[in-house]
Amino acid sequence: MARLILMSLWMATVLCSGVHAGEPVKELSMKVGTERAFPNLEFERPVVVTHAGDGSNRIFVAEQEGVIRVFANDQEVEESAVFLDIDERCVYADNQNEEGLLGLAFHPNFSRNGEFFVYYNTSSAEHVCQVSRFRVSQDNPAVADPNSEEVILKIPQPFWNHNGGTIAFGPDGFLYVGLGDGGSGNDPNGNGQNLTTILGAILRIDVDHKSDGLNYAIPRDNPFIGTEVTVGRAKDKIPARPEIFAYGFRNVWRLSFDSGTGDLWAADVGQNLWEEINIVRKGGNYGWNIREARHWFRPDGKDSEQNDLVDPIHEYDHETGKSVTGGEVYRGKRVAELAGKYVYGDYVSGKLWALEYDREAGVAKANYSLESNNLPVMSFGSDETGDVYFTTPFGMLFRFVTTN
């Protein structure tokens, strides 16, 4: 009975309370639709679309079951090649489909050092994610050497869902890692607001150096170096994890850097009612599970002493969509209407949008609905020209086109 009463209070709080509503974002439409990209190619659950930044203009697609494919950036291309196959090292199952190969990032100096990084659930242990470094083959730099793997970071997960998984290099040359809160519902372990765990956070690490017995180094200006956290009734002091760049996230899917401004964008998947999009700043607390987007979530949310929570720049409710898929700021030239706008979608509704952000004011100005094919929007990515693509679980890639 007590549990039912608590849950009722929880839901009442979620449904009836809001904070910092902010100025409403203009909802407009745009004459931009979609078309099949690379129509001769199909993939198995493509979760990453990216490029190597090496001037080759090649496109790389990571499949969730553990294979990375590469092909020429030509709409008439007829086949892709296997760049890396770690299927046997990678865990994926349809009934636990938030595990698998979830992230891929090429080193900023890939053209010289041949290094790239992969985030995946390892088959060597249950519910453990890891970030690994790989290198291209010395005999054939067009393919990766599967034996070159060096584990950089292991991340035990209490549950199979909310693994996050995006990895990306920032303009500062450091690797950013987006992690979920560990899974289940309601953040049962309180990871989102706990600086002593890396779960529920975005990490920032230096993969070019090593320190303190780690396979990476901590950037000297990370925000929580030297911070101590009080825990338990004994008021013990425990050091915060120095890898943390920002925290208070439920499940970032996905994050990306704007190649024009360097801003870090992150879409955080909601639970009960709200989906959100954030501009991530160093040291920021983005609220989960005190809040869901701008709205109180925990029954004690209003009484929280956390008064420094960062508002998302945009949110939408579950009448609109139920699982935000983070996108990219469009920096291509092919679709002029999208220039400088953040293109994103929703996995459940299949809707697509372009968000216009006023960087000086720090607010979203308008949210443009795009013409959608109503397919589940699984992931976004871009090529070397800044053109943006999105994927579906059915193996197809799409791109954007101007419509009449």
Backbone torsions as a table, in degrees:
resi	resn	phi	psi	omega
1	MET	NA	-43.7	179.3
2	ALA	-60.3	-38.4	-180.0
3	ARG	-65.2	-39.3	179.3
4	LEU	-65.7	-40.3	179.3
5	ILE	-64.2	-43.7	179.3
6	LEU	-61.3	-43.4	179.7
7	MET	-64.3	-38.6	177.9
8	SER	-62.7	-43.0	177.2
9	LEU	-62.9	-40.9	179.1
10	TRP	-57.8	-51.2	-177.7
11	MET	-66.5	-37.7	178.0
12	ALA	-62.2	-40.2	178.6
13	THR	-63.2	-44.9	-178.7
14	VAL	-63.3	-43.4	-172.3
15	LEU	-78.2	-27.8	-170.1
16	CYS	-107.7	-9.9	-172.3
17	SER	-115.0	145.6	174.0
18	GLY	-146.1	160.8	178.6
19	VAL	-139.4	149.1	170.8
20	HIS	46.1	58.1	-176.8
21	ALA	-58.8	-32.8	177.6
22	GLY	71.5	177.0	178.6
23	GLU	-73.6	136.6	179.2
24	PRO	-65.3	141.7	177.9
25	VAL	-84.9	132.9	178.9
26	LYS	-63.7	129.0	177.6
27	GLU	-100.4	113.4	-176.0
28	LEU	-127.2	176.9	176.1
29	SER	-123.3	159.7	-177.1
30	MET	-138.0	141.0	-179.7
31	LYS	-80.7	64.4	175.9
32	VAL	-132.3	128.8	177.9
33	GLY	-123.1	-159.0	-175.7
34	THR	-130.4	159.2	171.8
35	GLU	-146.0	158.3	178.3
36	ARG	-64.5	130.3	174.4
37	ALA	-100.2	142.1	179.4
38	PHE	48.5	61.1	-170.6
39	PRO	-63.2	-14.4	178.7
40	ASN	-85.5	-5.7	-174.8
41	LEU	-110.6	144.1	171.3
42	GLU	-136.4	152.8	-174.2
43	PHE	-133.4	165.8	176.2
44	GLU	-100.2	104.8	-180.0
45	ARG	46.5	69.1	-179.9
46	PRO	-73.4	116.9	-175.9
47	VAL	-109.0	-12.9	178.3
48	VAL	-137.3	133.5	169.1
49	VAL	-124.6	123.6	-176.8
50	THR	-157.1	-175.9	178.6
51	HIS	-137.0	168.5	-175.5
52	ALA	-91.8	-8.2	-179.0
53	GLY	63.4	26.3	-175.1
54	ASP	-108.5	10.0	-179.9
55	GLY	84.0	-2.0	-178.0
56	SER	-81.7	-17.6	-177.7
57	ASN	63.9	14.7	176.5
58	ARG	-70.4	154.6	175.3
59	ILE	-114.4	136.8	179.0
60	PHE	-115.7	134.0	177.2
61	VAL	-123.9	124.3	176.6
62	ALA	-96.5	127.3	177.2
63	GLU	-96.3	140.9	-169.6
64	GLN	-63.0	-25.0	-178.1
65	GLU	-80.8	-5.8	171.0
66	GLY	122.6	18.5	180.0
67	VAL	-121.6	136.7	173.5
68	ILE	-110.3	127.8	-179.5
69	ARG	-113.4	155.3	-178.0
70	VAL	-137.1	146.6	179.3
71	PHE	-159.4	163.5	179.4
72	ALA	-71.3	145.3	179.2
73	ASN	-79.7	73.6	-176.7
74	ASP	-139.7	121.1	-176.2
75	GLN	-60.1	-19.8	180.0
76	GLU	-96.6	4.7	-178.7
77	VAL	-56.4	140.0	-172.9
78	GLU	-106.2	-14.8	178.5
79	GLU	-154.7	156.9	175.0
80	SER	-112.5	160.1	178.2
81	ALA	-113.1	151.8	175.4
82	VAL	-76.4	121.8	176.1
83	PHE	-90.8	-41.4	177.6
84	LEU	-150.5	137.0	176.9
85	ASP	-126.5	108.8	175.8
86	ILE	-122.3	31.9	-177.3
87	ASP	-52.9	-42.1	-176.6
88	GLU	-72.9	-19.5	178.9
89	ARG	-91.2	-9.1	-168.2
90	CYS	-110.4	138.8	179.1
91	VAL	-98.2	127.3	170.5
92	TYR	-150.7	138.3	174.3
93	ALA	-146.1	142.0	-177.3
94	ASP	-60.6	-30.7	-179.1
95	ASN	-86.6	-1.1	172.8
96	GLN	-138.2	61.7	-164.9
97	ASN	-85.3	17.8	170.8
98	GLU	-101.6	8.1	172.8
99	GLU	-105.4	170.7	178.5
100	GLY	125.5	-162.6	173.2
101	LEU	-80.5	114.1	-169.8
102	LEU	-116.9	-16.0	-175.7
103	GLY	-146.0	147.4	178.7
104	LEU	-148.5	130.4	178.2
105	ALA	-146.0	133.2	178.6
106	PHE	-92.6	138.5	178.4
107	HIS	-58.6	141.3	178.1
108	PRO	-55.5	-26.1	177.6
109	ASN	-105.5	31.7	-177.0
110	PHE	-55.2	-37.6	-177.6
111	SER	-62.2	-22.4	179.5
112	ARG	-102.9	-39.4	-174.1
113	ASN	-104.1	-11.0	177.5
114	GLY	65.9	22.2	-176.3
115	GLU	-98.4	141.9	171.0
116	PHE	-145.9	165.9	-171.1
117	PHE	-129.4	143.3	-176.4
118	VAL	-129.9	138.3	174.7
119	TYR	-111.7	123.2	-179.6
120	TYR	-155.4	161.8	173.2
121	ASN	-83.5	121.2	-174.7
122	THR	-84.8	143.3	176.5
123	SER	-79.0	-4.3	-178.2
124	SER	-77.8	-13.2	179.1
125	ALA	-157.3	155.4	-177.8
126	GLU	-78.1	130.5	175.8
127	HIS	53.7	50.6	175.2
128	VAL	-125.1	123.9	174.3
129	CYS	-96.7	155.0	174.2
130	GLN	-146.5	150.9	171.5
131	VAL	-104.7	124.3	-177.8
132	SER	-125.5	147.1	172.5
133	ARG	-95.1	135.5	171.9
134	PHE	-125.7	163.7	176.3
135	ARG	-131.8	158.4	176.5
136	VAL	-72.9	159.6	-179.9
137	SER	-68.6	137.3	176.3
138	GLN	-66.4	-29.8	-179.2
139	ASP	-81.0	-30.8	-177.9
140	ASN	-146.9	93.3	-176.2
141	PRO	-66.7	-4.5	176.3
142	ALA	-78.0	-10.9	178.2
143	VAL	-131.0	160.3	179.0
144	ALA	-86.9	156.7	174.6
145	ASP	-96.4	108.0	-178.3
146	PRO	-65.0	-19.1	179.6
147	ASN	-86.4	0.5	-178.4
148	SER	-88.6	4.6	-172.7
149	GLU	-60.6	131.8	173.1
150	GLU	-127.7	116.6	-178.8
151	VAL	-73.0	123.2	180.0
152	ILE	-91.8	-43.2	-172.9
153	LEU	-152.4	131.0	173.5
154	LYS	-106.2	139.4	-174.3
155	ILE	-131.1	95.3	175.5
156	PRO	-64.1	138.0	-179.6
157	GLN	-119.3	133.2	179.5
158	PRO	-71.2	-24.6	-179.1
159	PHE	-137.0	173.7	-175.8
160	TRP	-84.1	-17.0	-176.7
161	ASN	-103.1	171.2	-179.6
162	HIS	62.1	49.7	177.4
163	ASN	-87.6	-6.0	-174.2
164	GLY	57.3	-121.7	169.1
165	GLY	118.1	-10.2	177.1
166	THR	-72.6	134.3	169.5
167	ILE	-124.1	141.2	-177.2
168	ALA	-156.4	142.5	174.2
169	PHE	-85.8	133.5	177.0
170	GLY	-85.8	173.3	176.6
171	PRO	-60.5	-19.9	179.0
172	ASP	-82.8	-1.9	179.5
173	GLY	85.1	-1.1	178.8
174	PHE	-91.4	155.4	-179.5
175	LEU	-92.6	128.3	177.6
176	TYR	-104.6	136.7	-175.8
177	VAL	-127.0	120.1	180.0
178	GLY	-93.7	121.6	-176.6
179	LEU	-120.0	141.2	172.7
180	GLY	-80.7	-179.1	-174.1
181	ASP	-81.5	2.9	-179.9
182	GLY	105.8	-14.9	171.4
183	GLY	103.8	-167.2	-168.9
184	SER	64.8	-147.3	178.4
185	GLY	-127.6	151.5	175.9
186	ASN	69.8	8.3	-176.6
187	ASP	55.0	66.4	-171.4
188	PRO	-62.7	-25.1	179.9
189	ASN	-95.5	2.7	177.9
190	GLY	65.8	31.0	-174.8
191	ASN	-71.7	-29.9	-176.1
192	GLY	-59.6	-33.4	-178.3
193	GLN	-107.6	18.5	-175.9
194	ASN	-112.5	108.5	-178.6
195	LEU	-76.4	-3.9	178.1
196	THR	-91.0	-0.1	173.0
197	THR	-124.3	151.9	178.4
198	ILE	-86.5	-7.5	178.0
199	LEU	-70.7	148.8	-178.7
200	GLY	74.2	22.5	-173.4
201	ALA	-138.9	166.0	167.3
202	ILE	-107.7	124.0	-177.2
203	LEU	-95.1	158.6	176.0
204	ARG	-138.6	113.3	-175.9
205	ILE	-131.9	157.7	179.6
206	ASP	-102.6	107.8	-176.9
207	VAL	-89.3	1.1	179.5
208	ASP	-94.4	-6.1	-179.7
209	HIS	-139.0	165.7	178.5
210	LYS	-132.4	146.3	179.1
211	SER	-155.2	153.5	172.6
212	ASP	53.7	40.9	178.2
213	GLY	73.9	8.7	179.5
214	LEU	-96.0	160.8	173.5
215	ASN	-90.8	19.0	175.9
216	TYR	-154.8	172.8	176.5
217	ALA	-118.8	160.8	177.2
218	ILE	-95.6	121.3	175.1
219	PRO	-55.7	137.2	-172.2
220	ARG	-63.0	-24.8	-177.8
221	ASP	-102.0	17.1	172.8
222	ASN	-59.4	142.8	-165.2
223	PRO	-72.8	-20.2	-173.0
224	PHE	-112.2	15.3	174.1
225	ILE	-63.1	127.2	179.4
226	GLY	84.3	-3.3	178.5
227	THR	-78.3	137.2	174.9
228	GLU	-114.3	142.4	-177.0
229	VAL	-114.1	133.7	177.2
230	THR	-85.8	126.1	-177.9
231	VAL	-133.7	151.6	172.7
232	GLY	72.4	169.1	179.5
233	ARG	-66.3	-25.6	179.5
234	ALA	-79.1	-2.8	179.9
235	LYS	56.6	40.9	177.6
236	ASP	-66.6	147.9	178.1
237	LYS	-101.4	122.5	179.8
238	ILE	-124.1	135.3	-179.5
239	PRO	-64.9	140.5	172.2
240	ALA	-68.7	153.3	177.0
241	ARG	-70.9	119.0	-174.2
242	PRO	-71.1	-12.1	178.3
243	GLU	-72.2	-18.9	-170.9
244	ILE	-70.5	129.2	174.6
245	PHE	-97.8	-40.4	177.0
246	ALA	-155.6	160.1	-174.5
247	TYR	-146.5	-177.4	-178.3
248	GLY	86.2	36.7	-178.8
249	PHE	-112.9	148.4	177.0
250	ARG	-90.4	-56.0	177.7
251	ASN	-162.0	93.1	-178.3
252	VAL	-70.4	116.7	177.7
253	TRP	-143.3	92.2	2.9
254	ARG	-127.6	-179.0	176.4
255	LEU	-117.2	157.0	179.4
256	SER	-159.7	154.4	174.4
257	PHE	-99.5	137.4	173.3
258	ASP	-75.1	117.4	-177.7
259	SER	-67.9	-15.2	178.8
260	GLY	-87.5	-36.4	-175.5
261	THR	-116.3	-19.2	-174.6
262	GLY	84.9	-0.4	179.7
263	ASP	-64.3	144.3	177.8
264	LEU	-99.9	117.6	178.8
265	TRP	-103.5	140.2	177.9
266	ALA	-143.9	127.8	174.4
267	ALA	-98.6	127.0	-177.4
268	ASP	-110.5	121.8	-177.5
269	VAL	-72.7	130.8	-178.4
270	GLY	-85.9	179.4	-179.7
271	GLN	-113.4	-66.5	-171.8
272	ASN	-93.0	-45.4	-169.5
273	LEU	-139.6	-20.4	-166.8
274	TRP	-133.7	137.1	171.9
275	GLU	-108.5	148.9	-174.2
276	GLU	-141.9	155.3	176.1
277	ILE	-126.2	132.8	-175.3
278	ASN	-125.8	147.8	161.1
279	ILE	-96.5	118.7	-170.6
280	VAL	-92.6	124.8	178.2
281	ARG	-112.4	153.0	-179.6
282	LYS	-58.6	127.5	176.4
283	GLY	82.8	1.6	-175.9
284	GLY	-73.0	146.4	173.6
285	ASN	-109.8	113.4	-172.1
286	TYR	-95.7	11.3	158.2
287	GLY	101.9	-30.3	-177.1
288	TRP	-67.6	136.0	5.1
289	ASN	-105.9	21.1	171.1
290	ILE	-65.8	-42.6	179.9
291	ARG	-128.2	156.9	167.4
292	GLU	-116.1	111.1	-169.2
293	ALA	56.9	-125.5	-178.9
294	ARG	-93.1	9.1	-167.5
295	HIS	-116.4	138.6	179.5
296	TRP	-57.7	137.7	179.7
297	PHE	-114.7	-54.1	-179.2
298	ARG	-72.9	149.2	176.7
299	PRO	-56.4	-31.0	-179.8
300	ASP	-95.5	13.8	-174.8
301	GLY	-56.7	-44.6	-178.1
302	LYS	-63.6	-26.5	-177.8
303	ASP	-91.3	1.7	-177.2
304	SER	-65.1	143.6	176.0
305	GLU	-82.3	-1.8	178.9
306	GLN	-79.5	95.4	-179.8
307	ASN	-105.4	12.6	-178.0
308	ASP	-113.7	23.7	-177.2
309	LEU	-69.2	138.5	-177.1
310	VAL	-89.1	127.7	177.7
311	ASP	-74.4	144.2	169.1
312	PRO	-66.1	158.3	176.1
313	ILE	-83.6	-15.4	177.7
314	HIS	-157.0	148.4	176.7
315	GLU	-145.4	157.4	170.2
316	TYR	-145.2	154.4	-174.4
317	ASP	-94.1	176.4	-173.6
318	HIS	-81.3	3.7	165.3
319	GLU	-77.5	-21.6	-177.2
320	THR	-94.8	-43.0	-179.7
321	GLY	-169.8	168.0	-171.9
322	LYS	-130.1	5.1	177.5
323	SER	-163.7	97.6	-175.7
324	VAL	-68.2	139.2	173.8
325	THR	-113.8	111.7	-177.5
326	GLY	-66.1	147.2	-173.1
327	GLY	-121.4	-141.2	-175.2
328	GLU	-140.4	150.0	169.2
329	VAL	-77.8	126.2	-174.2
330	TYR	-76.5	118.3	177.9
331	ARG	-122.0	17.5	176.0
332	GLY	-82.7	178.3	-179.6
333	LYS	-114.6	-8.5	-172.1
334	ARG	-73.5	-33.5	-179.8
335	VAL	-121.9	93.4	-171.8
336	ALA	-61.5	-31.7	-176.6
337	GLU	-63.3	-25.9	-176.7
338	LEU	-90.0	-6.4	-172.7
339	ALA	-53.8	124.6	176.9
340	GLY	78.1	1.4	-178.8
341	LYS	-100.7	150.5	179.5
342	TYR	-87.7	114.4	-177.9
343	VAL	-95.3	126.7	-177.0
344	TYR	-148.7	177.1	-177.7
345	GLY	-153.7	-171.4	179.2
346	ASP	-131.3	129.9	-175.5
347	TYR	-66.9	-39.2	-173.9
348	VAL	-80.8	-47.9	-176.9
349	SER	-83.2	-21.5	-176.3
350	GLY	76.5	8.1	-178.6
351	LYS	-75.8	153.8	179.7
352	LEU	-128.6	143.4	179.5
353	TRP	-140.6	165.4	170.2
354	ALA	-130.1	118.7	-175.7
355	LEU	-98.4	126.4	178.0
356	GLU	-96.6	124.8	-173.1
357	TYR	-117.1	128.7	174.2
358	ASP	-89.9	102.7	-172.5
359	ARG	-68.2	-37.7	-179.3
360	GLU	-66.7	-42.3	179.9
361	ALA	-81.4	-19.6	-179.6
362	GLY	73.2	29.2	-178.8
363	VAL	-135.2	155.0	173.0
364	ALA	-79.7	131.7	-177.4
365	LYS	-91.4	-41.9	-176.2
366	ALA	-154.9	150.3	177.2
367	ASN	-122.6	113.5	-175.0
368	TYR	-98.8	125.7	173.7
369	SER	-80.3	137.0	179.6
370	LEU	-105.7	160.7	178.6
371	GLU	-74.2	122.8	-170.4
372	SER	-110.5	153.8	171.8
373	ASN	-92.2	3.1	175.0
374	ASN	61.7	25.7	173.5
375	LEU	-94.1	153.2	177.5
376	PRO	-58.3	127.8	-178.5
377	VAL	-92.9	109.0	-170.1
378	MET	-91.2	-40.9	-175.9
379	SER	-163.5	163.1	176.2
380	PHE	-125.3	159.4	174.9
381	GLY	-166.9	174.8	-177.8
382	SER	-139.3	161.9	175.9
383	ASP	-102.4	-174.7	-175.5
384	GLU	-67.5	-19.8	179.2
385	THR	-86.4	-5.9	-177.3
386	GLY	90.1	1.9	175.6
387	ASP	-69.7	142.3	-173.1
388	VAL	-109.5	140.2	178.4
389	TYR	-124.9	157.8	169.0
390	PHE	-133.8	160.1	-174.9
391	THR	-120.5	162.9	173.5
392	THR	-127.6	161.6	178.8
393	PRO	-65.6	-13.7	-175.8
394	PHE	-87.6	6.0	170.3
395	GLY	95.0	5.0	-177.8
396	MET	-103.2	148.1	171.7
397	LEU	-106.1	144.4	178.8
398	PHE	-129.2	158.0	173.0
399	ARG	-134.6	175.0	-173.8
400	PHE	-102.0	147.9	179.7
401	VAL	-139.9	148.8	172.6
402	THR	-73.6	135.3	179.0
403	THR	-115.7	163.4	179.7
404	ASN	-99.1	NA	NA
